[in-house]
Amino acid sequence: MTAVEERVPLEPPAETPPAEMNDDVASFAMRLLGSAVAMMDLSTIRIGKELRLYEALASVDAATPAELAQRTGTDERYIREWLEQQSVTGILAVADVGAAQDVRLYSLPPAHAEVLVNRGSPSYLGALASITEMTTVLPALVQAFRDGRGVPWAQYGDAARTMQAELNRPAYVTQLAQEWLPAMPDIEDRLRSTAGSRVADIGCGTGWSSIALALSYPHVTIDGIDSDDASIADARCNAAEAGVADRVRFEVSDATNPGLPEDAYDLVLAFECIHDLPQPVEALAAARRLVRRDGFVLVADNAVTEDFSAPGNEIERLLYGSSVLVCLPTGRAHEHSAETGAIMRPSTFERYAREAGFQSVGVAEVPHPFWTFYRLT
């Protein structure tokens, strides 16, 4: 230091924050740590799904690392590490934690198998592990935040489409005709008693709602409509495998396609799609044109409160996360988008419906943790 240089005075030490502030910091830090653990859980669950490790464990009482590796054609050392991690995180059970590593017996509890393995169960959520695939679109999402453009659904890849299909399939197959529609006797009676009834399924995705209808209502024919080519290709394969391809027809089309038959359907469905559509009013207006004058329009969409509040519960956190990561970006990938996002408030939906020409919006009494069932007249 030269004689002309001056010392920069040091800042006085910061005062120790109040104890409650320290508690808040620690609490939020632990929350982020928990989020990292949850992300790792989903990633390791995905490994278990891809290698069918859970299915192998569900078929036996218990297995050692070597036995599981042999049954699944995998590497024993990796399997041992995976089994230990799954036990530490509470997904698997271990018979004797004190046993030697190579002879420990691991098992999949029946309740966990119901959620991870049984794809026909309403409790099945194993497909959520594919949510880790969304990390591949994060660079595109960051750029979208900068330039205001959207991210096309196709850019999310096969895993996102498969995840959505796997998550929706159990409810459609086990509840659509068994619980939801029977809660609306006039619709149920039309589909059961009227020969030649026709249903239009707008935004049908990979087709499981249409297939479930065909399996449960033998006199009904269904036209499934979706603008995603890959989803319609999957839907056609699914219908053929289910044995209902003779009564279910899938078409790559926008709901507003003027070529669709007007005044032709006894029931028009739109399940979990209106909030995603770039032009929801036009889609609802199309539903109004498609349905017979004495027919029914039924829309099931995300169950959200009328007013914003924070913090929210787990379902609200899930829906808002979906909106930021998927629903809003995919909606904005189209021109003239309404930019609805996953949080479509009841008042917003009612405004869309009235602009589409419907006179009233009712809510059917169908208990559901995620959806509200709107009836339009």
Secondary structure, 3 states (H helix, E strand, C coil): CCCCCCCCCCCCCCCCCCHHHHHHHHHHHHHHHHHHHHHHHHHHHHHHHHCCHHHHHHCCCCECHHHHHHHHCCCHHHHHHHHHHHHHCCCCEECCCCCCHHHCCEECCHHHHHHHCCCCCCCCCHHHHHHHHHHHHHHHHHHHHHHCCCCCHHHHHHHHHHHHHHHHHHHHHHHHHHHHHHHCHHHHHHHHHCCCEEEEEECCCCCHHHHHHHHHCCCEEEEEEECCHHHHHHHHHHHHHHCCCCCEEEEECCCCCCCCCCCCEEEEEEECCHHHCCCHHHHHHHHHHHEEEEEEEEEEEECCCCCCCCCCCHHHHHHHHHHHHHHHHHHCCCCCCCCCCCCCCHHHHHHHHHHCCCCCEEECCCCCCCEEEEEEC
